[in-house]
């Protein structure tokens, strides 16, 4: 069964690369969380945010013509709290 765009699923990280993380989804499917969709902040090293075997909540943000599934972690993660000056809390 193919997941639908907009669906929020839980999956297990199966691989980490310099450009993102591969996630195994229910039903035997897998998808990619691009580095730009890992977190609400700048990510220079994917491995600082996720690791192989970690369970993550992801949102399906696209499925291309080759049935590759594009995922996002940041779209299901609340943005960081900001202080009164508009900067994220440290």
PyMOL Python script that loads the backbone (N, CA, C, O; Angstrom):
from pymol import cmd

cmd.read_pdbstr("""\
ATOM      1  N   UNK A   1       0.837  -1.194   0.000  1.00  0.00           N
ATOM      2  CA  UNK A   1       0.000   0.000   0.000  1.00  0.00           C
ATOM      3  C   UNK A   1       0.880   1.255   0.000  1.00  0.00           C
ATOM      4  O   UNK A   1       1.770   1.392   0.839  1.00  0.00           O
ATOM      5  N   UNK A   2       0.634   2.143  -0.918  1.00  0.00           N
ATOM      6  CA  UNK A   2       1.408   3.377  -1.055  1.00  0.00           C
ATOM      7  C   UNK A   2       0.888   4.428  -0.076  1.00  0.00           C
ATOM      8  O   UNK A   2      -0.312   4.697  -0.047  1.00  0.00           O
ATOM      9  N   UNK A   3       1.779   5.032   0.734  1.00  0.00           N
ATOM     10  CA  UNK A   3       1.330   6.118   1.609  1.00  0.00           C
ATOM     11  C   UNK A   3       0.863   7.308   0.767  1.00  0.00           C
ATOM     12  O   UNK A   3       1.287   7.475  -0.376  1.00  0.00           O
ATOM     13  N   UNK A   4      -0.005   8.124   1.341  1.00  0.00           N
ATOM     14  CA  UNK A   4      -0.525   9.289   0.633  1.00  0.00           C
ATOM     15  C   UNK A   4       0.191  10.547   1.083  1.00  0.00           C
ATOM     16  O   UNK A   4       0.627  10.641   2.230  1.00  0.00           O
ATOM     17  N   UNK A   5       0.314  11.515   0.187  1.00  0.00           N
ATOM     18  CA  UNK A   5       0.901  12.798   0.531  1.00  0.00           C
ATOM     19  C   UNK A   5       0.069  13.417   1.659  1.00  0.00           C
ATOM     20  O   UNK A   5      -1.160  13.455   1.590  1.00  0.00           O
ATOM     21  N   UNK A   6       0.747  13.892   2.680  1.00  0.00           N
ATOM     22  CA  UNK A   6       0.090  14.484   3.841  1.00  0.00           C
ATOM     23  C   UNK A   6      -0.013  13.534   5.017  1.00  0.00           C
ATOM     24  O   UNK A   6      -0.274  13.966   6.140  1.00  0.00           O
ATOM     25  N   UNK A   7       0.190  12.234   4.777  1.00  0.00           N
ATOM     26  CA  UNK A   7       0.096  11.253   5.857  1.00  0.00           C
ATOM     27  C   UNK A   7       1.256  11.419   6.827  1.00  0.00           C
ATOM     28  O   UNK A   7       2.386  11.690   6.422  1.00  0.00           O
ATOM     29  N   UNK A   8       0.961  11.251   8.123  1.00  0.00           N
ATOM     30  CA  UNK A   8       1.988  11.265   9.157  1.00  0.00           C
ATOM     31  C   UNK A   8       2.168   9.829   9.625  1.00  0.00           C
ATOM     32  O   UNK A   8       1.214   9.175  10.046  1.00  0.00           O
ATOM     33  N   UNK A   9       3.413   9.344   9.545  1.00  0.00           N
ATOM     34  CA  UNK A   9       3.712   7.948   9.843  1.00  0.00           C
ATOM     35  C   UNK A   9       4.903   7.855  10.784  1.00  0.00           C
ATOM     36  O   UNK A   9       5.656   8.815  10.954  1.00  0.00           O
ATOM     37  N   UNK A  10       5.061   6.686  11.393  1.00  0.00           N
ATOM     38  CA  UNK A  10       6.272   6.404  12.150  1.00  0.00           C
ATOM     39  C   UNK A  10       7.090   5.411  11.366  1.00  0.00           C
ATOM     40  O   UNK A  10       6.555   4.471  10.778  1.00  0.00           O
ATOM     41  N   UNK A  11       8.394   5.625  11.361  1.00  0.00           N
ATOM     42  CA  UNK A  11       9.278   4.720  10.658  1.00  0.00           C
ATOM     43  C   UNK A  11      10.602   4.616  11.374  1.00  0.00           C
ATOM     44  O   UNK A  11      10.857   5.314  12.355  1.00  0.00           O
ATOM     45  N   UNK A  12      11.442   3.732  10.867  1.00  0.00           N
ATOM     46  CA  UNK A  12      12.747   3.511  11.471  1.00  0.00           C
ATOM     47  C   UNK A  12      13.825   3.930  10.485  1.00  0.00           C
ATOM     48  O   UNK A  12      13.796   3.552   9.314  1.00  0.00           O
ATOM     49  N   UNK A  13      14.779   4.720  10.975  1.00  0.00           N
ATOM     50  CA  UNK A  13      15.885   5.177  10.136  1.00  0.00           C
ATOM     51  C   UNK A  13      16.724   3.967   9.732  1.00  0.00           C
ATOM     52  O   UNK A  13      17.203   3.216  10.581  1.00  0.00           O
ATOM     53  N   UNK A  14      16.894   3.792   8.415  1.00  0.00           N
ATOM     54  CA  UNK A  14      17.654   2.642   7.917  1.00  0.00           C
ATOM     55  C   UNK A  14      19.013   3.042   7.361  1.00  0.00           C
ATOM     56  O   UNK A  14      19.876   2.189   7.152  1.00  0.00           O
ATOM     57  N   UNK A  15      19.206   4.330   7.121  1.00  0.00           N
ATOM     58  CA  UNK A  15      20.483   4.794   6.602  1.00  0.00           C
ATOM     59  C   UNK A  15      20.615   6.293   6.738  1.00  0.00           C
ATOM     60  O   UNK A  15      19.632   7.027   6.640  1.00  0.00           O
ATOM     61  N   UNK A  16      21.847   6.745   6.966  1.00  0.00           N
ATOM     62  CA  UNK A  16      22.125   8.174   7.091  1.00  0.00           C
ATOM     63  C   UNK A  16      23.213   8.515   6.076  1.00  0.00           C
ATOM     64  O   UNK A  16      24.255   7.863   6.023  1.00  0.00           O
ATOM     65  N   UNK A  17      22.956   9.543   5.275  1.00  0.00           N
ATOM     66  CA  UNK A  17      23.939  10.000   4.282  1.00  0.00           C
ATOM     67  C   UNK A  17      24.195  11.479   4.504  1.00  0.00           C
ATOM     68  O   UNK A  17      23.585  12.097   5.377  1.00  0.00           O
ATOM     69  N   UNK A  18      25.098  12.050   3.711  1.00  0.00           N
ATOM     70  CA  UNK A  18      25.366  13.479   3.859  1.00  0.00           C
ATOM     71  C   UNK A  18      24.210  14.332   3.351  1.00  0.00           C
ATOM     72  O   UNK A  18      24.131  15.514   3.683  1.00  0.00           O
ATOM     73  N   UNK A  19      23.302  13.749   2.545  1.00  0.00           N
ATOM     74  CA  UNK A  19      22.191  14.526   1.992  1.00  0.00           C
ATOM     75  C   UNK A  19      20.849  14.223   2.640  1.00  0.00           C
ATOM     76  O   UNK A  19      19.845  14.829   2.267  1.00  0.00           O
ATOM     77  N   UNK A  20      20.801  13.296   3.610  1.00  0.00           N
ATOM     78  CA  UNK A  20      19.538  13.007   4.270  1.00  0.00           C
ATOM     79  C   UNK A  20      19.537  11.668   4.966  1.00  0.00           C
ATOM     80  O   UNK A  20      20.585  11.070   5.210  1.00  0.00           O
ATOM     81  N   UNK A  21      18.331  11.205   5.284  1.00  0.00           N
ATOM     82  CA  UNK A  21      18.184   9.929   5.989  1.00  0.00           C
ATOM     83  C   UNK A  21      17.102   9.103   5.305  1.00  0.00           C
ATOM     84  O   UNK A  21      16.053   9.624   4.927  1.00  0.00           O
ATOM     85  N   UNK A  22      17.368   7.814   5.152  1.00  0.00           N
ATOM     86  CA  UNK A  22      16.376   6.891   4.613  1.00  0.00           C
ATOM     87  C   UNK A  22      15.590   6.296   5.770  1.00  0.00           C
ATOM     88  O   UNK A  22      16.160   5.929   6.797  1.00  0.00           O
ATOM     89  N   UNK A  23      14.271   6.205   5.593  1.00  0.00           N
ATOM     90  CA  UNK A  23      13.386   5.733   6.647  1.00  0.00           C
ATOM     91  C   UNK A  23      12.524   4.599   6.107  1.00  0.00           C
ATOM     92  O   UNK A  23      11.884   4.736   5.064  1.00  0.00           O
ATOM     93  N   UNK A  24      12.514   3.473   6.827  1.00  0.00           N
ATOM     94  CA  UNK A  24      11.616   2.361   6.492  1.00  0.00           C
ATOM     95  C   UNK A  24      10.241   2.680   7.060  1.00  0.00           C
ATOM     96  O   UNK A  24      10.100   3.008   8.239  1.00  0.00           O
ATOM     97  N   UNK A  25       9.233   2.580   6.203  1.00  0.00           N
ATOM     98  CA  UNK A  25       7.859   2.916   6.569  1.00  0.00           C
ATOM     99  C   UNK A  25       7.024   1.649   6.707  1.00  0.00           C
ATOM    100  O   UNK A  25       7.431   0.585   6.239  1.00  0.00           O
ATOM    101  N   UNK A  26       5.851   1.752   7.350  1.00  0.00           N
ATOM    102  CA  UNK A  26       4.952   0.595   7.413  1.00  0.00           C
ATOM    103  C   UNK A  26       4.595   0.121   6.003  1.00  0.00           C
ATOM    104  O   UNK A  26       4.533   0.926   5.074  1.00  0.00           O
ATOM    105  N   UNK A  27       4.366  -1.159   5.844  1.00  0.00           N
ATOM    106  CA  UNK A  27       3.978  -1.719   4.554  1.00  0.00           C
ATOM    107  C   UNK A  27       5.167  -2.036   3.664  1.00  0.00           C
ATOM    108  O   UNK A  27       4.988  -2.310   2.477  1.00  0.00           O
ATOM    109  N   UNK A  28       6.373  -2.006   4.208  1.00  0.00           N
ATOM    110  CA  UNK A  28       7.546  -2.368   3.432  1.00  0.00           C
ATOM    111  C   UNK A  28       8.080  -1.275   2.528  1.00  0.00           C
ATOM    112  O   UNK A  28       9.005  -1.526   1.756  1.00  0.00           O
ATOM    113  N   UNK A  29       7.536  -0.082   2.595  1.00  0.00           N
ATOM    114  CA  UNK A  29       8.015   1.038   1.778  1.00  0.00           C
ATOM    115  C   UNK A  29       9.138   1.760   2.512  1.00  0.00           C
ATOM    116  O   UNK A  29       9.316   1.584   3.717  1.00  0.00           O
ATOM    117  N   UNK A  30       9.892   2.570   1.781  1.00  0.00           N
ATOM    118  CA  UNK A  30      10.895   3.420   2.403  1.00  0.00           C
ATOM    119  C   UNK A  30      10.902   4.760   1.684  1.00  0.00           C
ATOM    120  O   UNK A  30      10.453   4.874   0.544  1.00  0.00           O
ATOM    121  N   UNK A  31      11.417   5.768   2.369  1.00  0.00           N
ATOM    122  CA  UNK A  31      11.464   7.101   1.791  1.00  0.00           C
ATOM    123  C   UNK A  31      12.682   7.839   2.278  1.00  0.00           C
ATOM    124  O   UNK A  31      13.425   7.348   3.128  1.00  0.00           O
ATOM    125  N   UNK A  32      12.886   9.035   1.731  1.00  0.00           N
ATOM    126  CA  UNK A  32      14.035   9.859   2.066  1.00  0.00           C
ATOM    127  C   UNK A  32      13.588  11.148   2.739  1.00  0.00           C
ATOM    128  O   UNK A  32      12.690  11.842   2.262  1.00  0.00           O
ATOM    129  N   UNK A  33      14.242  11.451   3.867  1.00  0.00           N
ATOM    130  CA  UNK A  33      14.107  12.759   4.487  1.00  0.00           C
ATOM    131  C   UNK A  33      15.328  13.555   4.034  1.00  0.00           C
ATOM    132  O   UNK A  33      16.441  13.302   4.495  1.00  0.00           O
ATOM    133  N   UNK A  34      15.126  14.514   3.133  1.00  0.00           N
ATOM    134  CA  UNK A  34      16.238  15.333   2.641  1.00  0.00           C
ATOM    135  C   UNK A  34      16.790  16.158   3.803  1.00  0.00           C
ATOM    136  O   UNK A  34      16.060  16.485   4.739  1.00  0.00           O
ATOM    137  N   UNK A  35      18.071  16.490   3.741  1.00  0.00           N
ATOM    138  CA  UNK A  35      18.724  17.251   4.812  1.00  0.00           C
ATOM    139  C   UNK A  35      17.957  18.541   5.143  1.00  0.00           C
ATOM    140  O   UNK A  35      17.957  18.977   6.294  1.00  0.00           O
ATOM    141  N   UNK A  36      17.314  19.142   4.161  1.00  0.00           N
ATOM    142  CA  UNK A  36      16.559  20.385   4.394  1.00  0.00           C
ATOM    143  C   UNK A  36      15.262  20.147   5.154  1.00  0.00           C
ATOM    144  O   UNK A  36      14.633  21.102   5.610  1.00  0.00           O
ATOM    145  N   UNK A  37      14.850  18.884   5.300  1.00  0.00           N
ATOM    146  CA  UNK A  37      13.603  18.543   5.998  1.00  0.00           C
ATOM    147  C   UNK A  37      13.853  17.822   7.322  1.00  0.00           C
ATOM    148  O   UNK A  37      12.925  17.263   7.907  1.00  0.00           O
ATOM    149  N   UNK A  38      15.114  17.830   7.802  1.00  0.00           N
ATOM    150  CA  UNK A  38      15.452  17.141   9.051  1.00  0.00           C
ATOM    151  C   UNK A  38      15.016  17.942  10.271  1.00  0.00           C
ATOM    152  O   UNK A  38      14.400  17.392  11.184  1.00  0.00           O
ATOM    153  N   UNK A  39      15.330  19.239  10.296  1.00  0.00           N
ATOM    154  CA  UNK A  39      15.078  20.053  11.488  1.00  0.00           C
ATOM    155  C   UNK A  39      14.721  21.477  11.095  1.00  0.00           C
ATOM    156  O   UNK A  39      14.910  21.888   9.950  1.00  0.00           O
ATOM    157  N   UNK A  40      14.198  22.229  12.073  1.00  0.00           N
ATOM    158  CA  UNK A  40      13.813  23.623  11.853  1.00  0.00           C
ATOM    159  C   UNK A  40      15.003  24.570  11.888  1.00  0.00           C
ATOM    160  O   UNK A  40      14.829  25.784  11.782  1.00  0.00           O
ATOM    161  N   UNK A  41      16.200  24.038  12.034  1.00  0.00           N
ATOM    162  CA  UNK A  41      17.416  24.837  12.032  1.00  0.00           C
ATOM    163  C   UNK A  41      18.319  24.336  10.912  1.00  0.00           C
ATOM    164  O   UNK A  41      18.028  23.324  10.274  1.00  0.00           O
ATOM    165  N   UNK A  42      19.428  25.056  10.675  1.00  0.00           N
ATOM    166  CA  UNK A  42      20.385  24.638   9.658  1.00  0.00           C
ATOM    167  C   UNK A  42      21.025  23.325  10.087  1.00  0.00           C
ATOM    168  O   UNK A  42      21.471  23.187  11.226  1.00  0.00           O
ATOM    169  N   UNK A  43      21.070  22.363   9.173  1.00  0.00           N
ATOM    170  CA  UNK A  43      21.666  21.049   9.446  1.00  0.00           C
ATOM    171  C   UNK A  43      22.881  20.883   8.545  1.00  0.00           C
ATOM    172  O   UNK A  43      22.765  20.891   7.320  1.00  0.00           O
ATOM    173  N   UNK A  44      24.054  20.732   9.168  1.00  0.00           N
ATOM    174  CA  UNK A  44      25.252  20.483   8.362  1.00  0.00           C
ATOM    175  C   UNK A  44      25.646  19.015   8.409  1.00  0.00           C
ATOM    176  O   UNK A  44      26.331  18.524   7.512  1.00  0.00           O
ATOM    177  N   UNK A  45      25.209  18.306   9.465  1.00  0.00           N
ATOM    178  CA  UNK A  45      25.540  16.890   9.619  1.00  0.00           C
ATOM    179  C   UNK A  45      24.286  16.143  10.054  1.00  0.00           C
ATOM    180  O   UNK A  45      23.849  16.271  11.197  1.00  0.00           O
ATOM    181  N   UNK A  46      23.711  15.367   9.150  1.00  0.00           N
ATOM    182  CA  UNK A  46      22.473  14.630   9.420  1.00  0.00           C
ATOM    183  C   UNK A  46      22.627  13.730  10.652  1.00  0.00           C
ATOM    184  O   UNK A  46      21.691  13.575  11.437  1.00  0.00           O
ATOM    185  N   UNK A  47      23.811  13.142  10.810  1.00  0.00           N
ATOM    186  CA  UNK A  47      24.059  12.204  11.914  1.00  0.00           C
ATOM    187  C   UNK A  47      23.957  12.866  13.292  1.00  0.00           C
ATOM    188  O   UNK A  47      23.852  12.166  14.299  1.00  0.00           O
ATOM    189  N   UNK A  48      23.985  14.188  13.353  1.00  0.00           N
ATOM    190  CA  UNK A  48      23.800  14.873  14.635  1.00  0.00           C
ATOM    191  C   UNK A  48      22.330  14.906  15.038  1.00  0.00           C
ATOM    192  O   UNK A  48      22.018  15.227  16.185  1.00  0.00           O
ATOM    193  N   UNK A  49      21.432  14.585  14.128  1.00  0.00           N
ATOM    194  CA  UNK A  49      19.994  14.670  14.383  1.00  0.00           C
ATOM    195  C   UNK A  49      19.304  13.315  14.416  1.00  0.00           C
ATOM    196  O   UNK A  49      18.365  13.122  15.188  1.00  0.00           O
ATOM    197  N   UNK A  50      19.753  12.375  13.592  1.00  0.00           N
ATOM    198  CA  UNK A  50      19.143  11.043  13.549  1.00  0.00           C
ATOM    199  C   UNK A  50      20.230   9.986  13.442  1.00  0.00           C
ATOM    200  O   UNK A  50      21.344  10.260  12.993  1.00  0.00           O
ATOM    201  N   UNK A  51      19.885   8.763  13.865  1.00  0.00           N
ATOM    202  CA  UNK A  51      20.836   7.657  13.756  1.00  0.00           C
ATOM    203  C   UNK A  51      20.106   6.404  13.285  1.00  0.00           C
ATOM    204  O   UNK A  51      18.894   6.277  13.459  1.00  0.00           O
ATOM    205  N   UNK A  52      20.852   5.488  12.693  1.00  0.00           N
ATOM    206  CA  UNK A  52      20.283   4.242  12.192  1.00  0.00           C
ATOM    207  C   UNK A  52      19.618   3.498  13.349  1.00  0.00           C
ATOM    208  O   UNK A  52      20.197   3.356  14.426  1.00  0.00           O
ATOM    209  N   UNK A  53      18.393   3.025  13.111  1.00  0.00           N
ATOM    210  CA  UNK A  53      17.638   2.297  14.123  1.00  0.00           C
ATOM    211  C   UNK A  53      16.691   3.165  14.925  1.00  0.00           C
ATOM    212  O   UNK A  53      15.825   2.649  15.631  1.00  0.00           O
ATOM    213  N   UNK A  54      16.843   4.472  14.828  1.00  0.00           N
ATOM    214  CA  UNK A  54      15.979   5.399  15.568  1.00  0.00           C
ATOM    215  C   UNK A  54      14.586   5.423  14.949  1.00  0.00           C
ATOM    216  O   UNK A  54      14.443   5.425  13.726  1.00  0.00           O
ATOM    217  N   UNK A  55      13.563   5.441  15.795  1.00  0.00           N
ATOM    218  CA  UNK A  55      12.185   5.583  15.322  1.00  0.00           C
ATOM    219  C   UNK A  55      11.867   7.070  15.226  1.00  0.00           C
ATOM    220  O   UNK A  55      12.098   7.826  16.171  1.00  0.00           O
ATOM    221  N   UNK A  56      11.337   7.482  14.079  1.00  0.00           N
ATOM    222  CA  UNK A  56      11.018   8.894  13.854  1.00  0.00           C
ATOM    223  C   UNK A  56       9.603   9.027  13.311  1.00  0.00           C
ATOM    224  O   UNK A  56       9.080   8.125  12.658  1.00  0.00           O
ATOM    225  N   UNK A  57       9.001  10.170  13.597  1.00  0.00           N
ATOM    226  CA  UNK A  57       7.702  10.507  13.027  1.00  0.00           C
ATOM    227  C   UNK A  57       7.970  11.366  11.805  1.00  0.00           C
ATOM    228  O   UNK A  57       8.721  12.338  11.878  1.00  0.00           O
ATOM    229  N   UNK A  58       7.360  11.011  10.683  1.00  0.00           N
ATOM    230  CA  UNK A  58       7.591  11.720   9.422  1.00  0.00           C
ATOM    231  C   UNK A  58       6.265  12.043   8.745  1.00  0.00           C
ATOM    232  O   UNK A  58       5.243  11.404   8.995  1.00  0.00           O
ATOM    233  N   UNK A  59       6.312  13.048   7.886  1.00  0.00           N
ATOM    234  CA  UNK A  59       5.159  13.406   7.060  1.00  0.00           C
ATOM    235  C   UNK A  59       5.547  13.161   5.608  1.00  0.00           C
ATOM    236  O   UNK A  59       6.641  13.530   5.179  1.00  0.00           O
ATOM    237  N   UNK A  60       4.653  12.542   4.860  1.00  0.00           N
ATOM    238  CA  UNK A  60       4.865  12.330   3.428  1.00  0.00           C
ATOM    239  C   UNK A  60       4.600  13.666   2.738  1.00  0.00           C
ATOM    240  O   UNK A  60       3.480  14.176   2.766  1.00  0.00           O
ATOM    241  N   UNK A  61       5.646  14.231   2.114  1.00  0.00           N
ATOM    242  CA  UNK A  61       5.486  15.541   1.471  1.00  0.00           C
ATOM    243  C   UNK A  61       5.501  15.456  -0.050  1.00  0.00           C
ATOM    244  O   UNK A  61       5.265  16.450  -0.737  1.00  0.00           O
ATOM    245  N   UNK A  62       5.776  14.273  -0.567  1.00  0.00           N
ATOM    246  CA  UNK A  62       5.741  14.132  -2.020  1.00  0.00           C
ATOM    247  C   UNK A  62       6.050  12.712  -2.455  1.00  0.00           C
ATOM    248  O   UNK A  62       6.752  11.971  -1.767  1.00  0.00           O
ATOM    249  N   UNK A  63       5.516  12.352  -3.602  1.00  0.00           N
ATOM    250  CA  UNK A  63       5.811  11.068  -4.239  1.00  0.00           C
ATOM    251  C   UNK A  63       6.036  11.385  -5.707  1.00  0.00           C
ATOM    252  O   UNK A  63       5.140  11.891  -6.383  1.00  0.00           O
ATOM    253  N   UNK A  64       7.245  11.084  -6.205  1.00  0.00           N
ATOM    254  CA  UNK A  64       7.561  11.460  -7.586  1.00  0.00           C
ATOM    255  C   UNK A  64       7.084  10.403  -8.581  1.00  0.00           C
ATOM    256  O   UNK A  64       6.499   9.391  -8.195  1.00  0.00           O
ATOM    257  N   UNK A  65       7.340  10.649  -9.853  1.00  0.00           N
ATOM    258  CA  UNK A  65       6.875   9.762 -10.924  1.00  0.00           C
ATOM    259  C   UNK A  65       7.470   8.361 -10.822  1.00  0.00           C
ATOM    260  O   UNK A  65       6.892   7.404 -11.336  1.00  0.00           O
ATOM    261  N   UNK A  66       8.625   8.232 -10.161  1.00  0.00           N
ATOM    262  CA  UNK A  66       9.258   6.929  -9.968  1.00  0.00           C
ATOM    263  C   UNK A  66       8.827   6.269  -8.662  1.00  0.00           C
ATOM    264  O   UNK A  66       9.420   5.278  -8.235  1.00  0.00           O
ATOM    265  N   UNK A  67       7.787   6.826  -8.026  1.00  0.00           N
ATOM    266  CA  UNK A  67       7.254   6.341  -6.750  1.00  0.00           C
ATOM    267  C   UNK A  67       8.234   6.463  -5.592  1.00  0.00           C
ATOM    268  O   UNK A  67       8.118   5.735  -4.607  1.00  0.00           O
ATOM    269  N   UNK A  68       9.207   7.383  -5.699  1.00  0.00           N
ATOM    270  CA  UNK A  68      10.093   7.659  -4.571  1.00  0.00           C
ATOM    271  C   UNK A  68       9.340   8.561  -3.601  1.00  0.00           C
ATOM    272  O   UNK A  68       8.705   9.537  -3.999  1.00  0.00           O
ATOM    273  N   UNK A  69       9.426   8.213  -2.331  1.00  0.00           N
ATOM    274  CA  UNK A  69       8.660   8.912  -1.302  1.00  0.00           C
ATOM    275  C   UNK A  69       9.555   9.937  -0.613  1.00  0.00           C
ATOM    276  O   UNK A  69      10.612   9.600  -0.081  1.00  0.00           O
ATOM    277  N   UNK A  70       9.114  11.192  -0.633  1.00  0.00           N
ATOM    278  CA  UNK A  70       9.832  12.278   0.032  1.00  0.00           C
ATOM    279  C   UNK A  70       9.170  12.549   1.374  1.00  0.00           C
ATOM    280  O   UNK A  70       7.950  12.690   1.467  1.00  0.00           O
ATOM    281  N   UNK A  71       9.995  12.618   2.409  1.00  0.00           N
ATOM    282  CA  UNK A  71       9.501  12.739   3.778  1.00  0.00           C
ATOM    283  C   UNK A  71      10.042  13.988   4.455  1.00  0.00           C
ATOM    284  O   UNK A  71      11.035  14.572   4.018  1.00  0.00           O
ATOM    285  N   UNK A  72       9.364  14.391   5.540  1.00  0.00           N
ATOM    286  CA  UNK A  72       9.828  15.508   6.355  1.00  0.00           C
ATOM    287  C   UNK A  72       9.689  15.164   7.823  1.00  0.00           C
ATOM    288  O   UNK A  72       8.650  14.669   8.259  1.00  0.00           O
ATOM    289  N   UNK A  73      10.738  15.428   8.583  1.00  0.00           N
ATOM    290  CA  UNK A  73      10.654  15.331  10.049  1.00  0.00           C
ATOM    291  C   UNK A  73      10.253  16.692  10.597  1.00  0.00           C
ATOM    292  O   UNK A  73       9.451  16.771  11.527  1.00  0.00           O
ATOM    293  N   UNK A  74      10.802  17.767  10.032  1.00  0.00           N
ATOM    294  CA  UNK A  74      10.558  19.100  10.599  1.00  0.00           C
ATOM    295  C   UNK A  74       9.095  19.520  10.500  1.00  0.00           C
ATOM    296  O   UNK A  74       8.642  20.327  11.312  1.00  0.00           O
ATOM    297  N   UNK A  75       8.347  19.001   9.539  1.00  0.00           N
ATOM    298  CA  UNK A  75       6.938  19.391   9.406  1.00  0.00           C
ATOM    299  C   UNK A  75       6.033  18.737  10.449  1.00  0.00           C
ATOM    300  O   UNK A  75       4.872  19.120  10.586  1.00  0.00           O
ATOM    301  N   UNK A  76       6.558  17.749  11.187  1.00  0.00           N
ATOM    302  CA  UNK A  76       5.777  17.154  12.278  1.00  0.00           C
ATOM    303  C   UNK A  76       6.411  17.447  13.634  1.00  0.00           C
ATOM    304  O   UNK A  76       5.973  16.921  14.658  1.00  0.00           O
ATOM    305  N   UNK A  77       7.449  18.293  13.637  1.00  0.00           N
ATOM    306  CA  UNK A  77       8.122  18.692  14.862  1.00  0.00           C
ATOM    307  C   UNK A  77       7.774  20.144  15.136  1.00  0.00           C
ATOM    308  O   UNK A  77       7.903  20.984  14.246  1.00  0.00           O
ATOM    309  N   UNK A  78       7.331  20.460  16.361  1.00  0.00           N
ATOM    310  CA  UNK A  78       7.016  21.870  16.634  1.00  0.00           C
ATOM    311  C   UNK A  78       8.259  22.743  16.486  1.00  0.00           C
ATOM    312  O   UNK A  78       9.360  22.313  16.829  1.00  0.00           O
ATOM    313  N   UNK A  79       8.094  23.971  15.976  1.00  0.00           N
ATOM    314  CA  UNK A  79       9.259  24.855  15.847  1.00  0.00           C
ATOM    315  C   UNK A  79       9.820  25.192  17.224  1.00  0.00           C
ATOM    316  O   UNK A  79       9.100  25.112  18.218  1.00  0.00           O
ATOM    317  N   UNK A  80      11.100  25.569  17.295  1.00  0.00           N
ATOM    318  CA  UNK A  80      11.687  25.908  18.591  1.00  0.00           C
ATOM    319  C   UNK A  80      10.998  27.116  19.208  1.00  0.00           C
ATOM    320  O   UNK A  80      10.547  28.021  18.504  1.00  0.00           O
ATOM    321  N   UNK A  81      10.924  27.114  20.531  1.00  0.00           N
ATOM    322  CA  UNK A  81      10.337  28.250  21.246  1.00  0.00           C
ATOM    323  C   UNK A  81      11.225  29.471  21.043  1.00  0.00           C
ATOM    324  O   UNK A  81      12.450  29.355  21.009  1.00  0.00           O
ATOM    325  N   UNK A  82      10.611  30.631  20.910  1.00  0.00           N
ATOM    326  CA  UNK A  82      11.380  31.862  20.722  1.00  0.00           C
ATOM    327  C   UNK A  82      11.186  32.757  21.939  1.00  0.00           C
ATOM    328  O   UNK A  82      10.112  32.779  22.540  1.00  0.00           O
ATOM    329  N   UNK A  83      12.244  33.501  22.299  1.00  0.00           N
ATOM    330  CA  UNK A  83      12.116  34.439  23.407  1.00  0.00           C
ATOM    331  C   UNK A  83      11.517  35.738  22.892  1.00  0.00           C
ATOM    332  O   UNK A  83      11.178  35.840  21.713  1.00  0.00           O
ATOM    333  N   UNK A  84      11.384  36.722  23.757  1.00  0.00           N
ATOM    334  CA  UNK A  84      10.720  37.971  23.360  1.00  0.00           C
ATOM    335  C   UNK A  84      11.486  38.720  22.277  1.00  0.00           C
ATOM    336  O   UNK A  84      10.887  39.498  21.534  1.00  0.00           O
ATOM    337  N   UNK A  85      12.793  38.505  22.169  1.00  0.00           N
ATOM    338  CA  UNK A  85      13.582  39.171  21.137  1.00  0.00           C
ATOM    339  C   UNK A  85      13.458  38.468  19.787  1.00  0.00           C
ATOM    340  O   UNK A  85      14.011  38.930  18.790  1.00  0.00           O
ATOM    341  N   UNK A  86      12.723  37.337  19.756  1.00  0.00           N
ATOM    342  CA  UNK A  86      12.520  36.626  18.509  1.00  0.00           C
ATOM    343  C   UNK A  86      13.598  35.623  18.185  1.00  0.00           C
ATOM    344  O   UNK A  86      13.645  35.086  17.079  1.00  0.00           O
ATOM    345  N   UNK A  87      14.472  35.367  19.154  1.00  0.00           N
ATOM    346  CA  UNK A  87      15.547  34.391  18.941  1.00  0.00           C
ATOM    347  C   UNK A  87      15.187  33.082  19.616  1.00  0.00           C
ATOM    348  O   UNK A  87      14.507  33.088  20.642  1.00  0.00           O
ATOM    349  N   UNK A  88      15.630  31.948  19.060  1.00  0.00           N
ATOM    350  CA  UNK A  88      15.363  30.656  19.723  1.00  0.00           C
ATOM    351  C   UNK A  88      16.051  30.603  21.083  1.00  0.00           C
ATOM    352  O   UNK A  88      17.135  31.156  21.268  1.00  0.00           O
ATOM    353  N   UNK A  89      15.403  29.929  22.030  1.00  0.00           N
ATOM    354  CA  UNK A  89      16.027  29.708  23.345  1.00  0.00           C
ATOM    355  C   UNK A  89      17.239  28.807  23.182  1.00  0.00           C
ATOM    356  O   UNK A  89      17.218  27.865  22.390  1.00  0.00           O
ATOM    357  N   UNK A  90      18.263  29.090  23.910  1.00  0.00           N
ATOM    358  CA  UNK A  90      19.490  28.273  23.863  1.00  0.00           C
ATOM    359  C   UNK A  90      19.401  27.135  24.822  1.00  0.00           C
ATOM    360  O   UNK A  90      20.336  26.340  24.924  1.00  0.00           O
TER     361      UNK A  90
END
""", "prot")
cmd.dss("prot")
cmd.show_as("cartoon", "prot")
cmd.util.cbc("prot")
cmd.orient("prot")
